[in-house]
């Protein structure tokens, strides 16, 4: 399949915490020069798309906020589509602002939905309250189930850890997980149809699985979470049609006509 559109992950591909992965920035510029349509997708719900777009522009990648889909934006699109009004949020400013922009009222009780993302200031009291709202019948929505995410200090607990807390306390799993590997992310990014899309990311369990779930092509970039991929696993992925590359410069070479 000749990919015409790319859904490119951010954490572990363009940067890792505060560290810029310059070889991938160079490769990304090459991919854009080839005329490929690029959207950026991330399971990180803490920042708004405008913040990511600004950071990308600083790296010489000309995009606006409409080209960035966070798991927060995907979750807000889903709850809005379901007609939810009163929402309790466990999450940081990126998630809270997306929910407000979607027209939701943020509440602490009587919620129609509890939406959970990464919250590095989350406390036991609010997590317990959120679990109580779920037990009383509120829809349980997770931005993602990523157990960890990269940071300057190494990998730290991700949104999946908070989701697991509420799942255990409420006695049931989320009704909907908005982020990768749910194909909903690609629908929010591109609209219907993923036949000419390639998902580019650094994690087998989220990025490659997203591509498989959506019927899209996949490229695993060995600059992030799965950089220590074993040879046996690499051969297995390649037999499945996954392009495994050292960086985005290598991907540009593979996709060049």
Phi, psi and omega per residue, in radians:
X1 nan 2.326 3.081
X2 -1.594 1.886 -3.115
X3 -1.229 2.312 3.053
X4 -1.901 -0.331 -3.113
X5 -2.277 2.424 -3.132
X6 -2.077 2.344 2.980
X7 -1.883 1.817 -2.962
X8 -1.827 2.212 3.055
X9 -1.194 2.814 3.136
X10 -1.870 -1.091 -3.129
X11 -1.171 2.139 -3.117
X12 1.601 -0.151 3.105
X13 -2.070 -1.067 3.125
X14 -1.477 -0.628 3.087
X15 -2.615 2.909 3.059
X16 -2.342 1.734 -2.972
X17 1.165 -2.174 3.108
X18 -1.592 -0.166 -3.100
X19 -1.443 2.176 3.102
X20 -1.434 2.365 3.090
X21 -1.660 1.531 -2.922
X22 -1.127 -0.582 3.129
X23 -1.117 -0.527 3.083
X24 -1.376 -0.562 3.049
X25 -1.082 -0.773 3.101
X26 -1.067 -0.795 3.129
X27 -1.109 -0.645 3.124
X28 -1.129 -0.717 3.079
X29 -1.058 -0.706 3.123
X30 -1.114 -0.713 3.133
X31 -1.123 -0.696 3.108
X32 -1.173 -0.664 3.118
X33 -1.140 -0.413 3.108
X34 -1.361 -0.075 3.094
X35 1.529 0.204 3.115
X36 -1.304 2.501 3.089
X37 -1.460 2.145 -3.039
X38 -2.074 2.299 2.930
X39 -2.102 2.607 3.128
X40 -1.884 2.274 -3.118
X41 -2.201 2.436 3.141
X42 -2.573 2.491 3.063
X43 -1.430 -0.115 3.122
X44 -1.286 2.076 -3.081
X45 -1.763 0.077 -2.993
X46 -1.400 -0.418 -3.108
X47 -2.021 2.724 3.123
X48 -1.462 2.679 3.099
X49 -0.926 -0.620 3.135
X50 -1.096 -0.585 3.106
X51 -1.196 -0.738 3.105
X52 -1.142 -0.727 -3.141
X53 -1.080 -0.715 3.121
X54 -1.094 -0.729 -3.135
X55 -1.176 -0.660 3.099
X56 -1.146 -0.700 3.113
X57 -1.089 -0.638 3.106
X58 -1.107 -0.399 3.111
X59 -1.611 0.077 3.127
X60 1.497 0.336 3.118
X61 -1.901 1.832 -2.984
X62 -1.384 1.720 3.101
X63 -2.386 2.781 2.991
X64 -2.004 3.085 -3.013
X65 -1.074 -0.464 -3.141
X66 -1.172 -0.243 3.140
X67 -1.648 0.064 -3.114
X68 -2.071 2.176 3.085
X69 -2.050 1.994 3.042
X70 -1.642 2.868 3.069
X71 -1.143 -0.441 3.057
X72 -1.144 -0.786 3.116
X73 -1.122 -0.688 3.122
X74 -1.139 -0.713 3.117
X75 -1.136 -0.745 3.137
X76 -1.127 -0.654 3.104
X77 -1.111 -0.646 -3.116
X78 -1.271 -0.822 -3.128
X79 -1.136 -0.613 3.080
X80 -1.130 -0.744 3.138
X81 -1.109 -0.494 3.137
X82 -1.495 -0.040 3.086
X83 1.356 0.361 3.117
X84 -1.240 2.464 3.088
X85 -2.002 -0.904 -3.072
X86 -1.680 2.046 -3.026
X87 -2.259 2.309 2.975
X88 -1.690 2.274 -3.075
X89 -1.994 2.217 2.863
X90 -1.824 1.832 -3.071
X91 2.991 3.064 -3.092
X92 -1.689 -2.985 -2.992
X93 -0.988 -0.661 -3.122
X94 -1.012 -0.738 3.138
X95 -1.314 -0.759 -3.109
X96 -1.085 -0.737 -3.130
X97 -1.195 -0.666 3.089
X98 -1.094 -0.688 3.124
X99 -1.158 -0.731 3.106
X100 -1.099 -0.759 -3.128
X101 -1.122 -0.491 3.112
X102 -1.377 -0.038 3.077
X103 1.643 0.227 -3.119
X104 -1.505 2.567 2.976
X105 -1.609 2.186 -3.140
X106 -1.513 2.151 -3.029
X107 -2.269 2.904 3.083
X108 -1.921 -0.176 3.067
X109 -2.683 2.806 -3.098
X110 1.166 0.559 -3.085
X111 -1.364 2.502 2.976
X112 -1.451 -0.443 3.113
X113 -2.563 2.543 2.995
X114 -1.961 2.088 -3.091
X115 -1.950 2.170 -2.994
X116 -2.080 2.164 3.017
X117 -2.286 -2.972 3.103
X118 -1.167 2.300 3.092
X119 -2.483 1.804 -3.072
X120 -1.364 0.002 3.037
X121 -2.029 0.252 -3.106
X122 -1.081 2.479 3.122
X123 -2.125 2.825 -3.097
X124 -1.003 -0.723 -3.066
X125 -1.063 -0.831 -3.105
X126 -1.240 -0.634 3.093
X127 -1.105 -0.724 3.108
X128 -1.136 -0.688 3.118
X129 -1.123 -0.714 3.110
X130 -1.087 -0.736 3.106
X131 -1.085 -0.661 3.094
X132 -1.095 -0.708 3.104
X133 -1.104 -0.681 3.104
X134 -1.148 -0.764 3.110
X135 -1.052 -0.554 -3.129
X136 -1.446 0.026 3.004
X137 2.023 -0.015 3.098
X138 -1.165 2.519 3.017
X139 -1.089 2.472 -3.102
X140 -1.895 1.926 -3.075
X141 -2.062 2.233 3.077
X142 -1.892 2.445 3.030
X143 -1.209 -0.652 3.112
X144 -2.943 2.978 3.110
X145 -1.992 0.327 -3.116
X146 -1.054 2.100 -3.121
X147 -1.245 -0.469 -3.111
X148 -2.445 2.918 2.980
X149 -2.572 2.658 -3.099
X150 -1.287 2.555 3.066
X151 -2.564 3.059 3.115
X152 -1.052 -0.526 -3.115
X153 -1.557 0.075 -3.042
X154 1.887 -2.844 -3.106
X155 -1.397 2.317 3.138
X156 -2.094 2.909 -3.119
X157 -1.053 2.376 -3.122
X158 -1.810 -2.978 -3.127
X159 -1.057 -0.550 -3.124
X160 -1.028 -0.502 3.112
X161 -1.188 -0.687 3.107
X162 -1.269 -0.656 3.073
X163 -1.054 -0.727 -3.137
X164 -1.115 -0.658 3.097
X165 -1.024 -0.886 -3.083
X166 -1.209 -0.654 3.099
X167 -1.040 -0.771 3.137
X168 -1.168 -0.730 -3.086
X169 -1.295 -0.566 -3.119
X170 -1.523 -0.348 3.115
X171 1.432 0.284 3.075
X172 -2.726 2.672 -3.123
X173 -1.358 2.970 3.089
X174 -1.036 2.552 3.028
X175 -1.301 -0.484 -3.101
X176 -2.689 2.351 3.035
X177 -1.999 1.944 -2.947
X178 -1.316 -0.595 -3.002
X179 -1.484 -3.043 3.102
X180 -0.986 2.428 0.215
X181 -1.668 0.457 3.127
X182 -1.312 2.208 3.103
X183 -1.018 -0.232 3.080
X184 -0.942 -0.592 3.128
X185 -1.035 -0.735 -3.140
X186 -1.248 -0.598 3.098
X187 -1.115 -0.717 3.105
X188 -1.168 -0.651 -3.096
X189 -1.276 -0.752 -2.973
X190 -2.104 -0.187 -2.957
X191 1.519 -2.904 -3.075
X192 -1.216 2.561 3.028
X193 1.597 2.213 3.139
X194 -2.263 0.384 -3.027
X195 -1.119 -0.504 -3.137
X196 -2.006 0.420 -3.136
X197 -1.749 2.448 2.960
X198 -2.053 2.224 3.063
X199 -1.548 2.233 -3.086
X200 -2.083 2.053 -3.115
X201 -2.781 -3.112 -3.031
X202 -1.921 0.010 -3.096
X203 -2.147 2.252 3.071
X204 -1.129 -0.793 -2.990
X205 -1.222 -0.374 3.120
X206 -1.970 -0.946 -3.018
X207 -1.294 -0.901 3.135
X208 -1.149 -0.717 3.133
X209 -1.124 -0.652 3.062
X210 -0.982 -0.841 -3.132
X211 -1.044 -0.791 -3.139
X212 -1.092 -0.749 -3.134
X213 -1.119 -0.559 -3.057
X214 -1.645 -0.111 -3.053
X215 1.279 0.475 3.132
X216 -1.799 2.947 3.022
X217 -1.379 2.856 -3.087
X218 -2.432 2.513 2.974
X219 -2.311 2.194 3.083
X220 -1.727 2.153 -3.110
X221 -1.806 2.186 -3.000
X222 -1.537 0.922 3.126
X223 -2.110 0.011 -3.058
X224 -2.280 -2.248 -2.973
X225 -1.037 -0.662 -3.085
X226 -1.820 0.590 -3.109
X227 -1.154 -0.412 -3.135
X228 -1.636 0.531 -3.113
X229 -0.975 2.255 3.125
X230 -1.302 2.786 -3.085
X231 -1.119 -0.671 3.135
X232 -1.118 -0.758 3.121
X233 -1.161 -0.642 3.116
X234 -1.095 -0.781 3.127
X235 -1.103 -0.680 3.134
X236 -1.082 -0.785 -3.138
X237 -1.145 -0.734 -3.126
X238 -1.132 -0.591 3.069
X239 -1.152 -0.457 3.097
X240 -1.432 -0.056 3.135
X241 1.665 0.124 3.135
X242 -1.374 2.282 3.034
X243 -1.440 1.979 3.100
X244 -1.766 2.087 -3.049
X245 -2.281 2.711 -3.132
X246 -1.278 -0.605 3.120
X247 -2.825 3.137 -3.074
X248 -1.277 -0.352 3.024
X249 -1.112 -0.720 3.098
X250 -1.141 -0.653 3.102
X251 -1.128 -0.724 3.114
X252 -1.050 -0.695 3.107
X253 -1.114 -0.682 -3.122
X254 -1.226 -0.563 -3.076
X255 -1.621 -0.175 -3.110
X256 -1.139 2.285 -3.120
X257 -1.024 nan nan
